[in-house]
């Protein structure tokens, strides 16, 4: 009888529920960072973390051939737009106002 090597199984991706939990936690962090006084670097960092969590979740859905929920698609578009235009996060600041 052959002995099967004791190689650990390959790491499986996180469950969708775990990935969704990471998105919820990242959203809570963004919400907390938006409270006054706003620390812009930490808010931008929290937004980047949120975007990363949403990207991982979207990739996992795609890998499993599952549809991308409309809300996630829209939130990804929004967060990607915010990332490309960091000056937009200071929209309330007007020069000469």
N, C-alpha and C positions, 0 to 999 in steps of 0.2 A: 504494500500500500504506500503510495506516494504521500509525502507530507507537503501540504500547501504552505507556501511561504506566508509569513505573518506580516505581509505588507498591509498597511492601513488603507482602507478604501479611499478613493480620491475625494477631496473635499467637495461637498455638494453646495450649490449656491444656497443662500439664505432662502427661507420660505417667503412667499409673497407677503404673508402677514408680518414677518419680521421687517421686511423692506418697507412696508406701509407704516409700521411703527417708527422706523427711522425718519420717514418723511414727517410724521406727526410731531416727533420730538424736534426736528429741525424747524418746523413751522412755529412751534412754541418758542423756540429760541429767538427766531426773527421777531416775533411779536413782542417778546420781552425787551429786545434790543431797540425796538422802535419807541419805547417809552422815554419821555423827557427825563433828564437831559440825554440826548442821543450822542452816543460815541460812534461816529461814522465808521472808523476802521473796524470795530467789532460788529457793527450792523452789516457792513459789506462782507465780512468774513462769514457771518451767520447766513447771509443770503447765498454765498458761494456753497456753503455746506448743504443748504436746502436744495440748490440746483443739482449738486452732485448726487444727493439721495434720490431725487426725482429721475435723474438720468439713469442711475443703476436700476431703479424699478422699471422704467420704460424698456431698458435693454432686456431685462429678465422677462417681461411680458412678451416682447418680440421673440425672444429665444424659445419661449413656450408656445409660440404661435397664438397668443391671446390678443384680443383687441386692446388698443390703447384708449382708456376712458377719455371722453371729451374734456372733462375738467383737468385731467393731468396734461393732456395735449396743450390746452390753453395756458395752464400754469407754467409749463415748460417754455412756451413762447414768451410769456411775460418775463420770467426770470432770465431767460437768455437776452432779452431786450434790455433789461436793467443792467446786466453784466456788461453789455457792449457800450452802454451809455452811462458810466458811473456818475457823470455830472448831473444826470437827471434825478439822482437821489436828493439833490439839494434844490429841487424845483422851487421851493418857497423862498429862496434867497434871490432877490433881484438887485442888481447893481443900480445904484442911484435912486432906490425907492425909499 
